[in-house]
Amino acid sequence: MIKKHFISTIICFLSCISLAQYKSTKIKMAEGLLEEDKQFAALKIYEDIAASQGDNKEIYLKIAELHEDLFNYVEASKWYYNLYEIQKGIYPKSEFKFAELQMIMGKYKIASEHFTSFSKTYQGHDKVLYKKLCKTYIKSCKKALEAKPDPEIEIRKIPNFINSTYTDLAPCTFENKLYYSSIATDSTMTYTGDLDSAPNFQIYRAEQIKDEQFDTAELFIPEIINEPYYHTSNGIFSPDGKKFFFTRCKKNSKGNNICKIYCSEKKDTTWEKAILLGPEINDKNNNFSSTHPMIMRYLKRGQKRDTITKIIFASTMPGGHGGYDLWIASIDENLKTKKPENMGRKVNSMLNELTPYYSKKDKSLYFSSNGHGGFGGLDIFKTPIKNGKTKNIKLLDNPVNTSWDDWYYTEMNKETAFIVSNREGAKIYHNNTKLDDIFLVKKTTKKYLTLFAFEQQKTKKAIDGVIFRVKIVNDKNSEASQYNTNKPFQIIPDKTYEIIAQKNGYFNKSTLFSTFYDSKQDTLKYEFTLRKIDTINGITINNIYFDYDKYTLKPESKRALNKLYKLLIINPSLRIEIGAHTDTKGSDLYNMELSLKRAEAVVEYLVEKGIGRNVITAKGYGKSIPVSKDAKSDKNRRIVFKVKNENNIND
């Protein structure tokens, strides 16, 4: 017996060693795959380990971080929350990461609760930094919950042949052409090999025909700007179009993505070999990254009024305030640059500032940041800039900014700009992984609508005191608003509105008003004709048919009854009687029973469509109230509805 127990113990011990070695081997496999940049394959192994090993904090953290790196915020959020529940102080920032991802997904109430909780409990050495971030994000969540979309701005997704099956980035415009970076293949989407042999970002050019209409895209000077194993992106022209600045990016020996800024100059009609900007901008030792170049020119103050050229770019060079900061440096025609200056705390935060764009139109610098608070993720900000000096920044409104990443703002003309975003409507890959697409921002002229109401009679008589309830159709976020007669209010282009006119003593009336057509007028108008409610006399419903001596509704009667149904829906406070009348043939008793059954048939039809039984009652009048003395007249056979009460728009 002792021998058997000893053998069992040995077997169990060896099994544990074997299991531990198995897990250790799988972890080493996953780590090796990560070194080769095979993130999807590594993630699959880590998830297998988590499924077999239980609550392993280190594995949970790896899984959460990988999902976040792959922009699968739904899964990353789940794993950070699991880690938050089991970590017991090992990884206290998991609650902050969970809140951050909830904010990106637009779940502001949950995010705010966990930012508050984390701020109260976190005691790490960097608690001052994180408490400040939490305060900023809590304020942003509150603002986002109250924010309403700017009605002058519409966001449209540009065509699929511009937006590829992978991420598309860095739009810039010059002479009515759109330049952007893309991997124009679907091979990356299933790729698990080493990044050095994977397809790379390249810069494309497409001519814009009108708004979302573009000509076929083609590679832009690939023989000049593309290099094997490098991602080429973030292109921008000098204002005169003679220079083209861009970045090449590749991972260094530490696995960090390092970008450097290059420039190609156009001589006559030929683009020359790209030149790497100097050590003031780029790091020859590959320890920091410089990217997202932007060229700005302005006239120097003073008598000479010399033209000053500045390059603004994002960099992780030493001396910054956080991750990527925005820097500015003078640059001459020979591409010689002076020492860059950090653009300061008004622009740069403790996190990342990226994608600068200078708008000559409004003399403002646009950029993206995830450190100033906003709607979530990266948001787009603007600041006035004069002589290279900025003022206070301003967050762009929704719908330009959303809870997702919004960046790379660039203008085409006064009415049209482009952004990059992984918002709702962008492509999704591999279990909710969000990828970036290029969107068009359309700025529209303010338009207004004025509503009027008149009585339904021969002479046109205006009705005072009418209330109009207005709501955008098929928009779950749209709430009904109330407006008065002859009071203009702003409307959004390319929308359909449901408008209900209401006044006590009159039937409510509804209509659909479309703003999908172009109109040069900035103020439109619409007129309602309202009918007074008569509680004494009934209203005959035409085209209600029954077979002779029958009380079953004929199919052709339902169109007229559907109109009555709609009337009751928009007049919910009304109570009506359905009265049926017959011709003068037959006995009083027979016609009274027949008319009641016909009235009940009408009531049942309306009840089946959703009208409450407390709203409508049936009554048979037989032949007691003829409208024609002619016994053969069809006019006596009729259905009449009669309003039993005045409506109340406050009900």
C-alpha positions as CSV (number, residue, x, y, z in Angstrom):
1,M,0.0,0.0,0.0
2,I,2.9,2.4,0.9
3,K,4.6,1.5,-2.3
4,K,1.4,2.3,-4.4
5,H,1.1,5.6,-2.6
6,F,4.8,6.4,-3.2
7,I,4.4,5.6,-7.0
8,S,1.2,7.8,-7.2
9,T,3.1,10.7,-5.5
10,I,6.0,10.3,-7.9
11,I,3.6,10.3,-10.9
12,C,1.8,13.3,-9.6
13,F,5.1,15.1,-9.0
14,L,6.3,14.3,-12.5
15,S,3.0,15.4,-14.0
16,C,3.3,18.8,-12.3
17,I,6.9,19.2,-13.5
18,S,5.7,18.2,-17.0
19,L,2.8,20.7,-16.9
20,A,5.1,23.4,-15.6
21,Q,7.6,22.7,-18.4
22,Y,4.7,22.7,-20.9
23,K,3.5,26.1,-19.7
24,S,7.0,27.4,-19.6
25,T,7.6,26.2,-23.2
26,K,4.4,27.8,-24.4
27,I,5.3,31.1,-22.7
28,K,8.7,31.0,-24.4
29,M,7.0,30.3,-27.7
30,A,4.7,33.3,-27.3
31,E,7.6,35.5,-26.3
32,G,9.5,34.4,-29.3
33,L,6.6,35.2,-31.6
34,L,6.3,38.7,-30.1
35,E,10.0,39.3,-30.8
36,E,9.2,38.4,-34.4
37,D,6.1,40.7,-34.3
38,K,3.7,37.9,-34.7
39,Q,1.1,39.4,-32.3
40,F,-2.0,37.4,-33.4
41,A,-0.1,34.1,-33.0
42,A,1.3,35.1,-29.6
43,L,-2.1,36.2,-28.4
44,K,-3.6,32.8,-29.3
45,I,-1.0,31.0,-27.2
46,Y,-1.4,33.3,-24.2
47,E,-5.2,32.8,-24.4
48,D,-4.6,29.0,-24.4
49,I,-2.4,29.3,-21.3
50,A,-5.1,31.4,-19.6
51,A,-7.8,28.9,-20.3
52,S,-5.7,26.0,-18.9
53,Q,-3.9,27.8,-16.0
54,G,-6.7,29.9,-14.4
55,D,-6.1,33.3,-12.7
56,N,-2.5,34.1,-13.9
57,K,-2.0,37.9,-13.5
58,E,1.0,38.1,-15.8
59,I,-0.8,36.2,-18.6
60,Y,-3.9,38.3,-18.1
61,L,-1.8,41.4,-18.5
62,K,-0.1,40.2,-21.7
63,I,-3.5,39.3,-23.2
64,A,-5.0,42.7,-22.3
65,E,-2.0,44.6,-23.7
66,L,-2.0,42.6,-26.9
67,H,-5.7,43.2,-27.5
68,E,-5.2,46.9,-26.9
69,D,-2.2,47.0,-29.2
70,L,-4.3,45.3,-31.9
71,F,-7.1,47.9,-31.3
72,N,-9.6,45.3,-30.1
73,Y,-10.8,47.5,-27.2
74,V,-13.8,45.3,-26.4
75,E,-11.6,42.3,-25.6
76,A,-8.9,44.4,-24.0
77,S,-11.4,45.9,-21.7
78,K,-12.7,42.5,-20.6
79,W,-9.2,41.3,-19.7
80,Y,-8.2,44.5,-17.9
81,Y,-11.4,44.1,-15.8
82,N,-10.6,40.5,-15.0
83,L,-7.1,41.6,-14.0
84,Y,-8.6,44.4,-11.9
85,E,-10.8,41.9,-10.0
86,I,-8.0,39.4,-9.2
87,Q,-4.8,41.5,-9.1
88,K,-4.9,42.4,-5.4
89,G,-2.5,45.3,-5.8
90,I,-0.1,43.5,-8.2
91,Y,-1.2,45.6,-11.1
92,P,-3.3,48.5,-9.7
93,K,-3.4,50.4,-13.0
94,S,-5.7,47.8,-14.5
95,E,-8.7,49.7,-13.2
96,F,-7.4,52.9,-14.9
97,K,-6.9,51.0,-18.2
98,F,-10.4,49.5,-18.0
99,A,-11.9,53.0,-17.4
100,E,-9.8,54.4,-20.3
101,L,-11.1,51.8,-22.7
102,Q,-14.7,52.2,-21.5
103,M,-14.3,55.9,-22.3
104,I,-13.0,55.1,-25.8
105,M,-16.1,52.9,-26.4
106,G,-18.4,55.7,-25.3
107,K,-19.4,54.2,-22.0
108,Y,-18.8,57.5,-20.1
109,K,-20.8,56.7,-16.9
110,I,-18.9,53.5,-16.2
111,A,-15.6,55.1,-17.2
112,S,-16.2,58.0,-14.8
113,E,-17.1,55.7,-11.9
114,H,-13.8,53.8,-12.3
115,F,-11.6,56.9,-12.8
116,T,-13.1,58.2,-9.5
117,S,-12.5,54.9,-7.8
118,F,-8.9,54.6,-9.1
119,S,-8.1,58.2,-8.2
120,K,-9.1,57.5,-4.6
121,T,-7.3,54.2,-4.1
122,Y,-4.1,54.4,-6.3
123,Q,-1.0,55.0,-4.2
124,G,1.8,54.4,-6.7
125,H,4.9,56.7,-7.1
126,D,3.3,58.4,-10.0
127,K,-0.1,59.0,-8.3
128,V,0.1,62.7,-8.8
129,L,0.3,62.2,-12.6
130,Y,-2.6,59.7,-12.6
131,K,-4.8,61.7,-10.3
132,K,-4.4,64.6,-12.7
133,L,-5.3,62.4,-15.6
134,C,-8.3,61.0,-13.8
135,K,-9.5,64.5,-13.0
136,T,-9.2,65.5,-16.7
137,Y,-11.0,62.4,-17.9
138,I,-13.8,62.6,-15.4
139,K,-14.5,66.2,-16.5
140,S,-14.3,65.0,-20.2
141,C,-16.8,62.2,-19.5
142,K,-19.3,64.6,-18.0
143,K,-18.9,67.0,-21.0
144,A,-19.2,64.1,-23.5
145,L,-22.5,63.0,-21.9
146,E,-23.9,66.5,-22.4
147,A,-22.4,67.2,-25.9
148,K,-24.6,67.5,-28.9
149,P,-23.4,67.2,-32.5
150,D,-22.6,70.4,-34.4
151,P,-25.5,70.6,-37.0
152,E,-23.2,72.4,-39.5
153,I,-20.8,69.5,-39.8
154,E,-21.4,66.2,-41.5
155,I,-19.0,63.2,-41.6
156,R,-18.9,60.9,-44.6
157,K,-16.8,57.9,-45.3
158,I,-14.9,58.1,-48.6
159,P,-15.0,55.2,-51.1
160,N,-13.7,51.7,-50.5
161,F,-11.2,52.0,-53.3
162,I,-9.5,54.8,-51.3
163,N,-10.1,53.1,-47.9
164,S,-8.4,49.7,-48.3
165,T,-9.0,46.5,-46.4
166,Y,-6.3,47.6,-43.9
167,T,-5.6,50.8,-42.0
168,D,-5.5,54.0,-44.1
169,L,-3.7,57.1,-42.7
170,A,-2.2,60.5,-43.2
171,P,-4.4,62.3,-45.7
172,C,-3.0,65.5,-47.1
173,T,-4.2,67.6,-50.0
174,F,-2.5,69.6,-52.7
175,E,-3.9,71.1,-55.9
176,N,-7.2,69.2,-55.6
177,K,-5.5,65.8,-55.1
178,L,-5.7,63.6,-52.0
179,Y,-2.4,62.0,-50.8
180,Y,-2.6,59.3,-48.2
181,S,-0.8,56.2,-46.8
182,S,-2.1,52.7,-47.2
183,I,-1.3,49.0,-47.5
184,A,-3.3,48.3,-50.6
185,T,-3.5,44.6,-50.0
186,D,-5.5,42.2,-47.8
187,S,-2.4,40.1,-47.1
188,T,-1.5,42.0,-43.9
189,M,-4.9,41.1,-42.4
190,T,-4.0,37.4,-42.1
191,Y,-0.2,38.0,-41.8
192,T,1.6,36.5,-38.7
193,G,5.1,36.6,-40.0
194,D,8.0,39.0,-39.3
195,L,7.2,42.6,-39.9
196,D,10.3,43.1,-42.0
197,S,8.8,40.8,-44.7
198,A,5.2,42.1,-44.3
199,P,3.7,44.6,-46.7
200,N,4.4,48.2,-45.9
201,F,2.6,51.5,-45.9
202,Q,3.1,53.4,-49.1
203,I,1.9,56.8,-50.2
204,Y,-0.9,57.0,-52.8
205,R,-2.4,59.8,-54.8
206,A,-6.0,60.2,-56.1
207,E,-7.7,63.2,-57.7
208,Q,-10.8,64.4,-56.0
209,I,-13.7,64.9,-58.5
210,K,-16.4,66.0,-56.1
211,D,-16.8,65.4,-52.3
212,E,-16.7,61.6,-51.9
213,Q,-15.9,61.1,-55.6
214,F,-12.3,60.2,-56.5
215,D,-10.4,59.0,-59.4
216,T,-8.4,55.7,-59.1
217,A,-5.5,56.0,-56.7
218,E,-1.9,55.3,-57.8
219,L,1.4,55.1,-56.0
220,F,3.1,58.5,-55.6
221,I,6.8,58.6,-56.8
222,P,7.5,55.1,-55.3
223,E,10.9,54.9,-56.8
224,I,11.9,58.1,-54.8
225,I,10.3,57.7,-51.4
226,N,9.8,54.0,-50.8
227,E,12.5,51.8,-49.2
228,P,12.2,48.0,-48.6
229,Y,11.2,47.1,-45.0
230,Y,10.2,50.6,-44.2
231,H,6.7,52.1,-43.7
232,T,6.4,55.3,-45.8
233,S,3.8,57.7,-44.5
234,N,2.8,61.2,-43.3
235,G,3.4,63.1,-46.5
236,I,3.1,66.9,-46.8
237,F,4.0,69.4,-49.4
238,S,5.7,72.7,-48.9
239,P,3.3,75.6,-49.7
240,D,4.9,76.1,-53.1
241,G,4.7,72.4,-53.9
242,K,8.4,72.1,-54.7
243,K,9.2,70.0,-51.6
244,F,7.6,66.8,-50.3
245,F,8.3,65.9,-46.7
246,F,7.4,62.4,-45.4
247,T,8.5,59.8,-42.8
248,R,10.1,56.3,-43.0
249,C,9.5,54.1,-40.0
250,K,11.0,50.8,-38.8
251,K,11.6,49.1,-35.5
252,N,15.0,49.5,-33.8
253,S,16.9,46.8,-31.9
254,K,14.8,47.4,-28.8
255,G,11.6,46.8,-30.7
256,N,10.5,50.4,-30.7
257,N,9.1,51.9,-33.8
258,I,11.4,54.7,-35.0
259,C,10.3,57.2,-37.6
260,K,12.5,59.7,-39.4
261,I,11.6,62.7,-41.5
262,Y,12.8,62.9,-45.1
263,C,12.3,65.4,-48.0
264,S,12.4,65.1,-51.8
265,E,12.8,68.2,-53.9
266,K,11.2,68.8,-57.3
267,K,13.6,70.2,-60.0
268,D,11.6,71.1,-63.1
269,T,9.4,68.1,-63.5
270,T,11.6,65.5,-61.7
271,W,11.5,64.5,-58.0
272,E,15.1,64.0,-56.7
273,K,16.3,61.4,-54.2
274,A,14.9,61.8,-50.7
275,I,17.2,63.5,-48.1
276,L,17.2,62.7,-44.4
277,L,16.7,65.9,-42.4
278,G,19.6,66.8,-40.0
279,P,20.4,65.6,-36.5
280,E,18.4,68.4,-34.9
281,I,15.2,66.6,-36.2
282,N,16.3,63.0,-36.5
283,D,18.3,60.7,-34.1
284,K,21.1,58.9,-35.8
285,N,21.3,56.5,-32.9
286,N,17.6,55.5,-33.3
287,N,16.7,56.3,-29.7
288,F,13.9,58.7,-30.4
289,S,11.3,59.0,-33.2
290,S,10.3,62.1,-35.2
291,T,7.3,62.0,-37.4
292,H,4.2,63.9,-38.8
293,P,6.0,66.9,-40.4
294,M,4.0,70.1,-41.2
295,I,5.4,73.1,-43.0
296,M,4.2,76.6,-42.1
297,R,5.2,79.9,-43.7
298,Y,4.4,83.5,-42.6
299,L,5.8,87.0,-43.0
300,K,8.1,88.2,-40.3
301,R,7.1,91.3,-38.4
302,G,9.1,94.4,-39.1
303,Q,10.2,96.5,-42.1
304,K,11.8,93.7,-44.2
305,R,8.8,91.4,-43.9
306,D,10.9,88.3,-44.7
307,T,9.2,85.0,-45.2
308,I,9.8,82.6,-42.3
309,T,9.5,78.9,-42.9
310,K,8.9,76.6,-39.9
311,I,8.6,72.8,-39.6
312,I,6.3,71.5,-37.0
313,F,6.6,67.8,-36.1
314,A,5.9,65.2,-33.4
315,S,8.8,63.7,-31.6
316,T,9.8,61.7,-28.6
317,M,13.1,63.5,-28.4
318,P,14.5,64.4,-24.9
319,G,13.1,67.5,-23.2
320,G,9.4,66.8,-23.9
321,H,6.5,66.7,-21.5
322,G,5.2,63.2,-22.1
323,G,5.3,60.7,-25.0
324,Y,5.1,62.4,-28.3
325,D,5.3,66.2,-28.1
326,L,5.0,68.8,-30.9
327,W,8.1,70.7,-31.7
328,I,8.8,73.7,-34.0
329,A,12.1,74.6,-35.9
330,S,13.1,77.1,-38.5
331,I,14.1,75.4,-41.8
332,D,15.7,77.1,-44.9
333,E,15.6,76.3,-48.6
334,N,18.5,73.9,-48.3
335,L,16.7,71.9,-45.6
336,K,19.0,73.2,-42.8
337,T,17.2,73.4,-39.5
338,K,17.8,75.2,-36.3
339,K,17.4,73.7,-32.9
340,P,13.8,72.7,-32.4
341,E,11.7,74.4,-29.6
342,N,9.1,72.5,-27.7
343,M,5.7,74.1,-28.3
344,G,5.0,74.3,-24.6
345,R,2.4,73.1,-22.1
346,K,-0.5,74.8,-23.8
347,V,-0.1,72.3,-26.6
348,N,1.8,69.4,-25.1
349,S,0.5,67.2,-22.3
350,M,1.9,64.4,-20.3
351,L,0.7,61.9,-23.0
352,N,0.8,62.3,-26.8
353,E,0.4,65.1,-29.3
354,L,0.5,64.1,-32.9
355,T,-0.5,65.0,-36.5
356,P,-0.1,68.8,-36.6
357,Y,-1.8,70.7,-39.5
358,Y,-1.5,74.4,-40.1
359,S,-4.6,76.1,-41.6
360,K,-3.6,79.2,-43.5
361,K,-7.4,80.0,-43.8
362,D,-8.0,80.6,-40.1
363,K,-4.3,80.8,-39.0
364,S,-4.7,77.9,-36.6
365,L,-2.8,74.8,-35.7
366,Y,-4.8,71.6,-35.6
367,F,-3.4,68.6,-33.8
368,S,-4.5,65.4,-32.1
369,S,-4.0,64.5,-28.4
370,N,-5.0,61.9,-25.8
371,G,-3.7,64.0,-22.9
372,H,-6.0,67.1,-22.8
373,G,-9.3,65.3,-22.2
374,G,-11.9,65.1,-24.9
375,F,-14.4,62.4,-26.0
376,G,-12.0,59.5,-25.6
377,G,-8.9,58.2,-27.3
378,L,-7.1,60.7,-29.6
379,D,-9.1,63.9,-30.2
380,I,-8.6,66.8,-32.5
381,F,-7.8,70.2,-31.1
382,K,-7.1,73.6,-32.6
383,T,-5.2,76.7,-31.4
384,P,-4.5,80.1,-33.0
385,I,-0.9,80.4,-33.9
386,K,1.0,83.6,-34.8
387,N,4.7,83.8,-35.5
388,G,5.1,80.2,-34.2
389,K,3.5,81.0,-30.9
390,T,0.2,79.3,-29.8
391,K,-2.7,80.4,-27.6
392,N,-5.2,78.4,-25.6
393,I,-6.4,75.2,-27.3
394,K,-10.0,74.3,-28.2
395,L,-11.5,70.8,-28.6
396,L,-13.4,70.3,-31.9
397,D,-17.0,69.4,-31.4
398,N,-18.8,66.2,-32.1
399,P,-19.1,64.8,-34.8
400,V,-15.5,65.6,-35.7
401,N,-14.5,64.1,-32.4
402,T,-16.0,60.9,-31.0
403,S,-15.1,58.5,-28.2
404,W,-12.8,56.6,-30.6
405,D,-9.4,57.8,-32.1
406,D,-9.8,60.8,-34.3
407,W,-6.7,62.4,-35.8
408,Y,-5.0,63.6,-39.0
409,Y,-7.2,66.7,-39.5
410,T,-6.3,68.3,-42.9
411,E,-8.3,70.7,-45.1
412,M,-9.1,70.5,-48.8
413,N,-10.9,73.8,-49.1
414,K,-13.3,76.1,-47.1
415,E,-16.1,73.5,-46.9
416,T,-14.1,70.2,-47.0
417,A,-11.6,68.5,-44.7
418,F,-10.4,65.0,-43.9
419,I,-9.8,63.1,-40.7
420,V,-8.7,59.6,-39.8
421,S,-10.8,57.6,-37.3
422,N,-11.7,54.1,-36.1
423,R,-15.1,55.3,-35.1
424,E,-18.4,53.5,-35.9
425,G,-18.5,52.9,-39.6
426,A,-14.8,52.2,-40.0
427,K,-13.7,48.7,-41.0
428,I,-13.6,45.9,-38.4
429,Y,-11.3,42.9,-38.5
430,H,-10.8,39.8,-36.4
431,N,-13.2,39.8,-33.5
432,N,-14.0,43.6,-33.3
433,T,-10.5,44.8,-34.0
434,K,-11.0,48.5,-35.0
435,L,-9.0,49.8,-38.0
436,D,-8.6,53.4,-39.2
437,D,-10.3,54.8,-42.2
438,I,-10.3,58.2,-43.9
439,F,-13.4,60.2,-43.5
440,L,-14.6,63.4,-45.2
441,V,-15.7,66.3,-43.0
442,K,-18.3,68.5,-44.8
443,K,-19.0,71.9,-43.4
444,T,-22.4,73.2,-44.4
445,T,-24.0,76.6,-44.3
446,K,-26.4,77.2,-41.5
447,K,-30.0,76.6,-42.6
448,Y,-33.2,77.4,-40.7
449,L,-36.8,76.3,-40.8
450,T,-39.8,78.4,-40.0
451,L,-43.2,76.7,-39.4
452,F,-46.7,78.1,-39.7
453,A,-50.2,76.8,-39.1
454,F,-53.6,77.8,-40.7
455,E,-57.2,76.7,-40.2
456,Q,-58.7,74.3,-42.7
457,Q,-61.2,76.7,-44.3
458,K,-61.7,78.7,-47.5
459,T,-60.0,81.8,-46.2
460,K,-56.4,81.4,-45.0
461,K,-56.5,82.2,-41.3
462,A,-53.3,81.9,-39.2
463,I,-53.5,80.0,-35.9
464,D,-51.6,81.4,-32.9
465,G,-50.2,79.3,-30.1
466,V,-49.4,76.2,-32.1
467,I,-46.5,74.0,-30.8
468,F,-44.4,72.0,-33.2
469,R,-42.6,68.9,-32.0
470,V,-39.6,68.2,-34.2
471,K,-37.4,65.0,-34.3
472,I,-34.9,63.5,-36.7
473,V,-36.2,60.3,-38.2
474,N,-34.2,57.0,-37.7
475,D,-31.7,58.7,-35.3
476,K,-31.7,56.9,-31.9
477,N,-29.8,59.8,-30.3
478,S,-32.2,62.5,-31.6
479,E,-34.6,63.9,-29.0
480,A,-37.8,65.8,-29.9
481,S,-37.6,69.6,-29.6
482,Q,-40.4,72.1,-29.4
483,Y,-40.7,75.3,-31.4
484,N,-43.3,78.0,-31.8
485,T,-45.1,79.5,-34.9
486,N,-43.0,81.8,-37.0
487,K,-39.8,81.2,-35.0
488,P,-36.9,80.1,-37.1
489,F,-34.8,77.2,-35.8
490,Q,-31.6,75.6,-37.2
491,I,-31.8,72.3,-39.1
492,I,-29.2,69.8,-40.2
493,P,-28.7,69.1,-44.0
494,D,-29.4,65.7,-45.4
495,K,-31.8,64.6,-42.7
496,T,-35.5,63.8,-42.6
497,Y,-37.5,65.3,-39.8
498,E,-40.8,64.3,-38.3
499,I,-42.8,67.4,-37.4
500,I,-46.1,67.3,-35.4
501,A,-48.2,70.4,-35.2
502,Q,-50.2,70.6,-31.9
503,K,-52.8,72.9,-30.4
504,N,-55.7,72.2,-28.0
505,G,-59.0,72.2,-29.9
506,Y,-57.4,71.0,-33.1
507,F,-56.4,67.7,-34.5
508,N,-52.6,67.2,-34.3
509,K,-51.0,66.8,-37.8
510,S,-47.7,65.3,-38.7
511,T,-45.5,65.4,-41.8
512,L,-42.0,64.3,-42.9
513,F,-39.7,67.2,-43.9
514,S,-36.6,66.4,-45.9
515,T,-33.4,68.5,-46.1
516,F,-31.8,66.2,-48.7
517,Y,-32.2,68.7,-51.5
518,D,-29.9,71.7,-52.2
519,S,-31.4,75.1,-51.6
520,K,-29.7,78.5,-51.9
521,Q,-32.0,79.9,-49.3
522,D,-30.8,79.9,-45.8
523,T,-34.3,79.9,-44.3
524,L,-37.0,77.5,-45.4
525,K,-40.7,77.4,-44.4
526,Y,-43.4,74.8,-44.1
527,E,-47.2,75.4,-43.6
528,F,-49.6,73.1,-41.8
529,T,-53.4,73.2,-42.3
530,L,-55.2,72.1,-39.1
531,R,-58.8,71.0,-38.6
532,K,-60.8,72.1,-35.6
533,I,-62.2,69.3,-33.4
534,D,-66.0,69.0,-33.4
535,T,-67.4,67.1,-30.4
536,I,-71.0,67.4,-31.6
537,N,-70.9,66.3,-35.2
538,G,-69.2,63.2,-36.4
539,I,-66.8,62.8,-39.4
540,T,-67.7,60.3,-42.1
541,I,-64.9,57.9,-43.0
542,N,-65.2,57.4,-46.8
543,N,-64.4,54.2,-48.6
544,I,-65.4,51.7,-45.9
545,Y,-67.1,48.7,-47.5
546,F,-69.0,45.7,-46.4
547,D,-70.7,43.0,-48.5
548,Y,-74.5,43.2,-48.5
549,D,-76.0,41.9,-45.3
550,K,-72.4,41.3,-43.9
551,Y,-70.2,42.9,-41.2
552,T,-66.8,41.7,-42.4
553,L,-64.5,44.5,-43.6
554,K,-63.6,44.3,-47.2
555,P,-59.8,44.6,-47.9
556,E,-60.2,47.9,-49.8
557,S,-61.6,49.4,-46.6
558,K,-58.3,49.1,-44.7
559,R,-56.5,52.0,-46.5
560,A,-59.1,54.5,-45.1
561,L,-58.9,52.9,-41.6
562,N,-55.1,53.1,-41.7
563,K,-55.5,56.9,-42.0
564,L,-57.7,56.9,-38.9
565,Y,-55.1,54.8,-37.1
566,K,-52.4,57.3,-37.9
567,L,-54.7,60.1,-36.7
568,L,-55.2,58.4,-33.3
569,I,-51.4,57.7,-33.0
570,I,-50.5,61.4,-33.2
571,N,-53.5,62.4,-31.1
572,P,-53.1,60.1,-28.1
573,S,-55.4,62.1,-25.8
574,L,-58.5,61.7,-28.0
575,R,-61.3,59.3,-27.2
576,I,-63.6,58.5,-30.1
577,E,-66.8,56.6,-30.9
578,I,-67.1,54.5,-34.1
579,G,-70.7,54.8,-35.2
580,A,-72.1,52.6,-38.0
581,H,-75.3,53.5,-40.0
582,T,-77.3,51.3,-42.4
583,D,-79.8,52.1,-45.2
584,T,-83.5,52.2,-44.5
585,K,-84.3,48.6,-45.8
586,G,-85.3,46.0,-43.2
587,S,-86.5,46.2,-39.6
588,D,-85.2,48.6,-37.0
589,L,-83.9,45.7,-34.8
590,Y,-82.1,44.0,-37.7
591,N,-80.3,47.1,-38.8
592,M,-79.4,48.1,-35.2
593,E,-77.7,44.7,-34.7
594,L,-76.0,44.8,-38.1
595,S,-74.7,48.3,-37.6
596,L,-73.3,47.5,-34.2
597,K,-71.4,44.5,-35.6
598,R,-70.0,46.6,-38.4
599,A,-68.8,49.3,-35.8
600,E,-67.2,46.5,-33.7
601,A,-65.4,45.2,-36.8
602,V,-63.8,48.6,-37.3
603,V,-62.9,48.8,-33.6
604,E,-61.3,45.3,-33.7
605,Y,-59.2,46.3,-36.7
606,L,-57.8,49.3,-34.9
607,V,-57.2,47.4,-31.7
608,E,-55.3,44.7,-33.6
609,K,-53.1,47.5,-35.0
610,G,-52.3,48.7,-31.4
611,I,-55.0,51.2,-30.4
612,G,-56.2,50.7,-26.8
613,R,-59.8,49.7,-26.2
614,N,-60.1,52.6,-23.8
615,V,-59.6,54.9,-26.8
616,I,-62.4,53.7,-29.1
617,T,-65.9,52.5,-28.5
618,A,-68.4,51.0,-31.0
619,K,-72.0,52.0,-31.4
620,G,-74.7,50.9,-33.9
621,Y,-77.3,53.5,-35.0
622,G,-79.1,51.3,-37.5
623,K,-81.3,53.4,-39.8
624,S,-82.2,55.9,-37.1
625,I,-80.1,58.8,-38.6
626,P,-80.4,58.8,-42.4
627,V,-78.6,61.5,-44.4
628,S,-80.7,60.9,-47.5
629,K,-84.5,60.4,-47.8
630,D,-83.8,58.2,-50.8
631,A,-84.2,54.6,-49.5
632,K,-81.9,53.3,-52.2
633,S,-79.1,55.8,-51.5
634,D,-75.7,54.4,-50.6
635,K,-75.0,57.5,-48.5
636,N,-77.0,56.1,-45.6
637,R,-74.6,53.2,-45.3
638,R,-71.6,54.8,-43.6
639,I,-69.0,54.7,-40.8
640,V,-68.7,57.9,-38.7
641,F,-66.1,58.6,-36.0
642,K,-67.0,61.2,-33.4
643,V,-64.6,62.8,-30.9
644,K,-65.9,62.5,-27.4
645,N,-63.4,65.0,-25.8
646,E,-61.1,67.9,-26.6
647,N,-57.5,66.8,-27.0
648,N,-54.8,67.9,-24.5
649,I,-51.3,68.3,-25.9
650,N,-49.9,68.1,-22.4
651,D,-51.2,64.5,-21.9
